[in-house]
Every structure is written in C-alpha cells, then in structure tokens.
Amino acid sequence: MRTLTAIPLVAVAALLAPRPARAVGAEEWQLSARLGVGDLHIDGRSPIGYAGALELEYGLSDAWAARLMAAESAHSVDANMMARLPGGWARVTSLLGGMTYTFDVLRMVPYVQLGVGFVRFEGAVKTPSAKMAGELGVGTDYWLTPRWAVGGVLQYLFAPVDLLEHLGELGQSPFAFSLMLRASRLF
C-alpha cells in the first residue's frame, strides 16, 4: 500500500524539482499551438473574439530561434446601418515569419518575438484588405518535462504602412491584440 502512495508523490516531486529550462536549443524544432482571446480594432469598433495559432520554431542557438506562425481570430460585430458597417463575423488571418529570443531562467522561460508577414482583415468589416504585417510578442513558457511546455503569450499584430499613413490617428489603423495560452513540444 505504501508503494502505491509513494509512486504519485515521487512523480510530482520529479515534475516540481528545479532543473535547467529546456528552451529551443541549437538545431532543435519546437511545435506550439495557441488558443485564447483577441481584440480587433477596425472601423471604429473593438470587438473581442476567439484567437488561435500554430507556430514552428527552429533553434539557431540556445537563445535565438527562427519561427513561422499561422494565426486566425474571429470577432462577432453588430451591424451599424448609420455608419454603413456590416454585422456578422470579422476575421483576422495572418502568416508571419520572424525570430524568438529566450531568456533562460530555470523552468520558467520568458521570451520576446518579432515577426513580419501578411495579415488579412475580412468578413464583417467596411473594407476587407490584405497587407504587410508586423508583430510584437512577449510570453513565457513553463517546462513540465524536458520536451513539453505550457505558457502564455501577448501578441500585437499591425500593418506598418497604416501606422505610417495615420501617425497622428494611432487608434484609427486596424490592428489586433491577443492573449493566448500556448502548449509546446520540443523535437
């Protein structure tokens, strides 16, 4: 009976024991899935919706990783006939490439992300558009095992051309902000 009680306690102690973090190392691959909420700012509206992404990273060194990400968010919006705004679902789809820099700290690994790519604003928006995109992100992962991690990430997705054209009207350019949970597997 003591053996049956000891097995779960040893497993929990092994998971909680301090050991070096396992951020993406040189020549290693990491696949991550994200799910969370997003906030879209377009046409003077700011609906909150669902957000998700898939991310693939390749370690260039112990601190730097190249990455690709495909993401989408969906936001329910009400029609506004006076402003000629359609109702339904507004969507943001993006495909980005960039870099991740990690700060190794035991089992908690904070990181920053920069990316460029394409974003498409479509659905229930006044003017659907596809543009060049920029991305800024910060997050942290907690390594459960040497191969599996869970964490969270804040992401700001914007069209740099719109920001430059509307510099004085910062809030008028379409952008998306998301907070997502992330599960990762290191290969």
N, C-alpha and C positions, 0 to 999 in steps of 0.2 A: 504494500500500500504506500509506503514511503517513497518508493521508486516512482510511482505514478504521480505523486505530488511534486517530486523533485524535477521531473522532466520539463514541465511548463516553466518552473522557476528558473532553471538553467537556460532555457530558450529565451526568456525575457531578459535575463541578465546579459546574455550574449548580444542581444539586439541593442541594449542600452549601454554597454561597455564603451568607454571612449576609445576611439581609434582614428587614424587619419582619414580624412574625407576622400572620396573617390570621384573627383570631378573628371570630366573627359580628359584623358591623357593623350600624349602624342600618339598618332596613328590608331586611335580608338574611335568607334562610332557610338553615337547616342541617339535613340529614337524617343521622342516625347509626344504625348497627347495632352492637349489643354482643353478645359471646359470652364465656363464662367459666365460673367455678365459683361455687357458692353454698353457704352453710352455714345450715341451718334449725334453729331452736331451738323445739321444741314437744313437749309431753307428756313432758318429761324426756329427750328424745332430741335429738341434734345431728348428723344425717346431712349429709354433703357431697354435692352433686349438680351438675347442669348448670344454667346460667343464661343467659338471652338477653333482649334488649330492642330495641325500636325507639324512637327519640327524634326529635322535631321541635322545632327552636328557631327563634324569630323575634327578630332583634336590635332592641331598643328604643333602645340607644345602643351605643357602642363597648365598653362594659363589661358591660351588662345585657342578658339575653335571657329572654323568656318561653318556657316549654317544656312539652311534653306527652310522656309516656312510657308505653308499654305493655310490661310485662315478665312473664316466667314463669320459674320454676325447678322442677326435678323432682329428688326425692331418694329413693333406694331405702332402705327401712327393713325390718328384720326384725320378725316378729310376736313379741309377748311376752304369752303367754296369762295369766301370773300377774298382770300389770298391766292386762290387757284392752286391749292395744294391737294393732291390726291390722298386718299386714305388707303390703308392696307398694310403691307409689309415693306419696309425699306431694308435693303441688304447692302452689306459691305463685304466685298470679296477681295482678298489680297494674296499676292505671291511675292515673297521677299527673299533676298539673299543678303548675308551680312556676316558679322563677327560677334562672338561672345567672349567676354573677358571675365574669368572667375577669380574670386579671392578665396583661397583655401583656408578654412578655419574649422578644424576638427571635423565633425559630421555635418555641420551647417555650412553650406557653400553659397555665399551671395555672388551675384553676377550682374553685369550690365550688358545690354545688347544694342547694337546699331545695325540698321538694315536699309537697303534701298530695293525698289522693285516697282510693282504696279498695283494700283488699287482701283476698284470699280464700285461706284455708288449707283445703285439701281433699285428698281421696284417703285414704291410709292414716294418718289422724290420729284421735284419740279423739273429738273434736267438731269437725266441719267448721264454719267460720264465715267470714262476710264482715264487715269492719269498716272504719271510717275509718282511713286510714294516714298516717303521717308518714315523710319520707325526708330523710336527710342523706347527702351525697355529696361526695367530693373526687376530682379527677382531673387529668390533664394531656394535652394534645394536642401532637403534633409535626407541623408543617405541611410536607408533602412538596412541595406546589406551592401556588399561591395559592388553589386550590379543594379540595384533598384533604388530609386529615389522618388520622393514626393515633395512638392513645393508650391510656390505661388509666384505669379509674375504680373506686373503692371505694365501695360503697353500703350503707347501713344502713337497713333498712325495718322499721317497727314500728307497732303500734297504740297511739296515745297514751292511749286510755281504759284499756287493760290495764296500762300503766305506772303510771297514777294509782291504779288499784284495787289493784295489788300492789307498791306502792312499796318496802316492806320486803323483798320477794322478787323483786328485779330479774331474776334468771335464770329465773323461772317464767313470765313473759309470753312469748307467741310472738313471735319476730322472725326476720328473715332478713338475712344479711350476704353480700355478693357481691363478687368481684373479677373484672372483665370487661375484655377488650380492646375497643377502640372504633375503628371506621372511619367517617369523616365526609366528606360532600360539601357544599360551600358553594354556594348558588344565588344 
